[in-house]
Amino acid sequence: MIYAYVELSVTNPTALAQYRDGAAAALAKHGGKVESSTRDFTPLDGAPQVPDAAALLSFPTKESALAWANDPELVALHDLRRNAGGSKILLLG
């Protein structure tokens, strides 16, 4: 199991809603799922820059996570996420 941390800056809620409509199926196509997502944060240490939203994704393998990120059939969906305001995704491992 491998995890990906997602940070979202939301300036276009409509694009984010459209992205969410297809996100679960796109993740499932590569064995991934959303473990947790939130817009509510409590900084525990230091002064982190708090995003508008964040999620923790899981995938069975690093290769499946990379396949999700690079799937040519998902380009339009990933663009919706990016056009929602911006996104940063870190694969943890």
N, CA and C of each residue as an Amber inpcrd file, in Angstrom:
protein
   279
   0.8530000  -1.1710000   0.0000000   0.0000000   0.0000000   0.0000000
   0.8960000   1.2300000   0.0000000   0.4980000   2.2220000  -0.8080000
   1.2120000   3.4920000  -0.8590000   0.1810000   4.6120000  -0.8180000
   0.5830000   5.7480000  -0.2830000  -0.3350000   6.8610000  -0.0880000
   0.1150000   8.0850000  -0.8720000  -0.8620000   8.9270000  -1.2020000
  -0.5910000  10.2070000  -1.8490000  -1.3230000  11.2810000  -1.0540000
  -0.6200000  12.3750000  -0.7960000  -1.1820000  13.5190000  -0.0850000
  -1.5370000  14.5860000  -1.1100000  -2.7710000  15.0740000  -1.0610000
  -3.2740000  16.0530000  -2.0180000  -3.6200000  17.3440000  -1.2840000
  -3.1200000  18.4720000  -1.7950000  -3.5060000  19.8040000  -1.3090000
  -4.2200000  20.5260000  -2.4340000  -5.3470000  21.1440000  -2.1250000
  -6.1120000  21.8770000  -3.1280000  -6.3090000  23.3290000  -2.7150000
  -6.1090000  24.2200000  -3.6720000  -6.4960000  25.6180000  -3.5430000
  -7.7350000  25.7670000  -4.4150000  -8.8180000  26.2320000  -3.8320000
 -10.0790000  26.2640000  -4.5720000 -10.4650000  27.7000000  -4.9100000
 -10.4400000  28.0110000  -6.2090000 -10.9290000  29.3010000  -6.6930000
 -12.0930000  29.1050000  -7.6630000 -12.3070000  27.8480000  -8.0860000
 -13.3780000  27.5290000  -9.0180000 -14.1400000  26.3110000  -8.4780000
 -15.0950000  26.5580000  -7.5620000 -15.8380000  25.4370000  -6.9630000
 -16.6050000  24.5930000  -7.9780000 -17.0230000  25.1910000  -9.0860000
 -17.7510000  24.4430000 -10.1090000 -16.8500000  23.3830000 -10.7290000
 -15.6180000  23.7530000 -11.0570000 -14.6720000  22.7790000 -11.6190000
 -14.3740000  21.6820000 -10.6100000 -14.2570000  22.0530000  -9.3260000
 -13.9880000  21.0460000  -8.2990000 -15.1600000  20.0680000  -8.1840000
 -16.3680000  20.5680000  -8.2470000 -17.5460000  19.6950000  -8.1850000
 -17.5820000  18.7440000  -9.3830000 -17.2390000  19.2390000 -10.5740000
 -17.1930000  18.3900000 -11.7620000 -16.1060000  17.3280000 -11.6100000
 -14.9760000  17.7200000 -11.0460000 -13.8950000  16.7700000 -10.8110000
 -14.3510000  15.6750000  -9.8500000 -14.9830000  16.0570000  -8.7750000
 -15.4210000  15.0760000  -7.7750000 -16.4010000  14.0720000  -8.3620000
 -17.1900000  14.4990000  -9.3490000 -18.1550000  13.5870000  -9.9770000
 -17.4630000  12.3780000 -10.6150000 -16.2350000  12.5520000 -11.1180000
 -15.5400000  11.4560000 -11.7750000 -14.3310000  10.9240000 -11.0370000
 -13.9650000  11.5740000  -9.9290000 -12.7150000  11.2340000  -9.2430000
 -12.7070000   9.8190000  -8.6680000 -13.7760000   9.3960000  -8.0290000
 -13.7940000   8.0770000  -7.3890000 -13.6310000   6.9610000  -8.4200000
 -14.3180000   7.0780000  -9.5550000 -14.2060000   6.0560000 -10.6080000
 -12.7990000   6.0390000 -11.1970000 -12.1990000   7.2190000 -11.3500000
 -10.8370000   7.2920000 -11.8960000  -9.8380000   6.6470000 -10.9500000
  -9.9960000   6.8910000  -9.6640000  -9.1230000   6.2470000  -8.6740000
  -9.3270000   4.7350000  -8.6840000 -10.5830000   4.3150000  -8.6710000
 -10.8990000   2.8860000  -8.6230000 -10.3310000   2.1520000  -9.8320000
 -10.2810000   2.8150000 -10.9730000  -9.7300000   2.2050000 -12.1880000
  -8.3030000   1.7160000 -11.9530000  -7.5880000   2.3860000 -11.0500000
  -6.1920000   2.0320000 -10.7670000  -6.0160000   1.4750000  -9.3500000
  -7.1100000   1.0300000  -8.7460000  -7.0460000   0.4260000  -7.4230000
  -6.9430000   1.4220000  -6.2940000  -7.1380000   2.7010000  -6.5880000
  -7.0080000   3.7400000  -5.5700000  -8.3260000   4.0940000  -4.9150000
  -8.2140000   4.7770000  -3.7860000  -9.4110000   5.2900000  -3.1150000
  -9.0230000   6.4520000  -2.2070000 -10.0280000   7.2300000  -1.8510000
  -9.8340000   8.3380000  -0.9160000  -9.9580000   7.7700000   0.4930000
  -8.8900000   7.8630000   1.2560000  -8.9150000   7.4060000   2.6470000
  -9.5360000   8.4650000   3.5560000  -9.2430000   9.7310000   3.2620000
  -9.7520000  10.8310000   4.0700000  -9.6780000  12.1110000   3.2550000
 -10.6520000  12.9900000   3.4340000 -10.5910000  14.3170000   2.8260000
 -11.2620000  15.3000000   3.7730000 -10.7640000  16.5470000   3.7620000
 -11.3010000  17.5250000   4.6940000 -11.0340000  18.9440000   4.2250000
 -11.8010000  19.8460000   4.7830000 -11.5740000  21.2840000   4.6590000
 -11.3390000  21.8780000   6.0480000 -11.2550000  21.0160000   7.0530000
 -11.1080000  21.4310000   8.4460000  -9.7390000  20.9780000   8.9520000
  -8.9050000  21.9130000   9.3790000  -7.5310000  21.6000000   9.7600000
  -7.1890000  22.1380000  11.1390000  -6.2960000  21.4410000  11.8190000
  -5.7410000  21.8720000  13.0910000  -4.2230000  21.7240000  13.0100000
  -3.4980000  22.8260000  12.8090000  -2.0370000  22.7140000  12.7890000
  -1.5270000  22.1750000  14.1200000  -0.6150000  21.2170000  14.0450000
  -0.0660000  20.6030000  15.2530000   1.3190000  21.1220000  15.6100000
   2.0910000  21.5610000  14.6070000   3.4530000  22.0030000  14.8800000
   3.8810000  22.9970000  13.8120000   4.5780000  24.0110000  14.2110000
   5.0580000  25.0060000  13.2710000   3.9300000  25.8820000  12.7590000
   4.1510000  26.4850000  11.6030000   3.1710000  27.3800000  10.9870000
   2.9310000  26.9480000   9.5420000   2.2860000  25.7910000   9.3540000
   2.0770000  25.3060000   7.9840000   1.1140000  26.2010000   7.2160000
   1.3130000  26.2650000   5.9060000   0.3680000  26.9420000   5.0420000
  -0.8320000  26.0090000   4.8750000  -1.9710000  26.4270000   5.3420000
  -3.1630000  25.5750000   5.3620000  -3.8880000  25.6770000   4.0190000
  -4.0990000  24.5350000   3.3480000  -4.8050000  24.5520000   2.0580000
  -6.3130000  24.7210000   2.2580000  -7.0170000  24.9560000   1.1650000
  -8.4840000  25.0210000   1.2300000  -9.0730000  23.6400000   1.4990000
  -8.4330000  22.6230000   0.9440000  -8.8900000  21.2420000   1.1260000
  -7.6890000  20.3180000   0.9770000  -7.7850000  19.1490000   1.5860000
  -6.7190000  18.1540000   1.4770000  -7.3400000  16.7670000   1.4940000
  -6.5890000  15.8190000   0.9330000  -7.0540000  14.4320000   0.9080000
  -5.8580000  13.4990000   1.0230000  -6.1350000  12.3260000   1.5410000
  -5.1520000  11.2520000   1.5740000  -5.7010000  10.1320000   0.7080000
  -4.9570000   9.8040000  -0.3580000  -5.3500000   8.7430000  -1.2780000
  -4.5130000   7.5130000  -1.0030000  -5.0450000   6.3410000  -1.2870000
  -4.2590000   5.1120000  -1.1900000  -4.3160000   4.3770000  -2.5230000
  -3.2200000   3.6860000  -2.8050000  -3.0960000   2.8520000  -4.0000000
  -2.4210000   1.5600000  -3.5820000  -2.6680000   0.4740000  -4.2980000
  -2.0300000  -0.7900000  -3.9220000  -0.5130000  -0.7740000  -4.1160000
  -0.0360000  -0.0330000  -5.1250000   1.4010000   0.0150000  -5.4240000
   1.7650000   1.3980000  -5.9480000   3.0610000   1.6820000  -5.9430000
   3.5460000   2.9320000  -6.5300000   3.2100000   2.9700000  -8.0180000
   3.3430000   1.8220000  -8.6810000   3.0540000   1.7590000 -10.1130000
   1.5890000   2.0950000 -10.4190000   0.6690000   1.6580000  -9.5610000
  -0.7410000   1.9690000  -9.7990000  -1.0140000   3.4590000  -9.5860000
  -0.3300000   4.0730000  -8.6320000  -0.4770000   5.5180000  -8.4200000
   0.0490000   6.2810000  -9.6300000   1.1920000   5.8640000 -10.1400000
   1.7580000   6.5170000 -11.3160000   0.8740000   6.2960000 -12.5410000
   0.2710000   5.1230000 -12.6470000  -0.6410000   4.8440000 -13.7580000
  -1.8570000   5.7660000 -13.6930000  -2.3850000   6.0090000 -12.4950000
  -3.5030000   6.9420000 -12.3160000  -3.0800000   8.3520000 -12.7390000
  -1.9290000   8.7910000 -12.2790000  -1.4670000  10.1450000 -12.5790000
  -1.1860000  10.3460000 -14.0610000  -0.7770000   9.2920000 -14.7530000
  -0.3570000   9.4080000 -16.1490000  -1.3160000   8.7880000 -17.1520000
  -2.4960000   8.3900000 -16.7060000  -3.4770000   7.7470000 -17.5850000
  -3.9840000   8.7540000 -18.6270000  -3.7440000   8.5000000 -19.9220000
  -4.1870000   9.4450000 -20.9510000  -5.7060000   9.6220000 -20.9890000
  -6.4470000   8.6300000 -20.5240000  -7.9080000   8.7510000 -20.4870000
  -8.3840000   9.6870000 -19.3770000  -7.4920000  10.0390000 -18.4530000
  -7.8700000  10.8830000 -17.3180000  -7.3480000  12.3130000 -17.4270000
  -6.7660000  12.6670000 -18.5620000  -6.1910000  14.0090000 -18.7280000
  -7.2320000  15.0910000 -18.4550000  -8.4100000  14.9700000 -19.0460000
  -9.4500000  15.9900000 -18.8650000  -9.8860000  16.0760000 -17.4060000
  -9.9690000  14.9390000 -16.7230000 -10.3670000  14.9350000 -15.3180000
  -9.2900000  15.5980000 -14.4430000  -8.0210000  15.2510000 -14.6800000
  -6.9440000  15.8900000 -13.9200000  -6.9130000  17.3940000 -14.1970000
  -7.2170000  17.7980000 -15.4240000  -7.2690000  19.2250000 -15.7440000
  -8.3750000  19.9270000 -14.9610000  -9.5150000  19.2720000 -14.7660000
 -10.5850000  19.8580000 -13.9460000 -10.0860000  20.1420000 -12.5330000
  -9.3540000  19.1870000 -11.9620000  -8.8100000  19.3770000 -10.6130000
  -7.8560000  20.5780000 -10.5860000  -6.9780000  20.6280000 -11.5620000
  -6.0130000  21.7420000 -11.6190000  -6.7210000  23.0700000 -11.8370000
  -7.7640000  23.0800000 -12.6610000  -8.5000000  24.3040000 -12.9580000
  -9.4250000  24.7330000 -11.8300000  -9.5800000  23.8980000 -10.8390000
 -10.3810000  24.2740000  -9.6700000  -9.6570000  25.3460000  -8.8580000
  -8.3950000  25.5680000  -9.1420000  -7.6350000  26.5990000  -8.4490000
  -6.1870000  26.2070000  -8.2980000  -5.9290000  24.9390000  -8.2790000
  -4.5620000  24.4470000  -8.1620000  -4.5060000  23.2300000  -7.2800000
  -3.5640000  22.3670000  -7.5700000  -3.4230000  21.1800000  -6.7400000
  -1.9580000  20.7900000  -6.6630000  -1.6280000  20.2130000  -5.5270000
  -0.3060000  19.6500000  -5.3080000  -0.5170000  18.2300000  -4.8040000
   0.2000000  17.2880000  -5.3750000   0.0700000  15.8860000  -4.9450000
   1.4590000  15.3200000  -4.7110000   1.6280000  14.7620000  -3.5260000
   2.8900000  14.1140000  -3.1710000   2.6570000  12.6320000  -2.9390000
   3.4000000  11.8010000  -3.6380000   3.3620000  10.3680000  -3.3930000
   4.2970000  10.0880000  -2.2110000   3.7830000   9.4410000  -1.1960000
   4.5500000   9.2020000   0.0340000   5.2430000   7.8600000  -0.0530000
   6.3300000   7.8220000  -0.7710000   7.0850000   6.6060000  -0.9070000
   7.6220000   6.3980000  -2.2930000
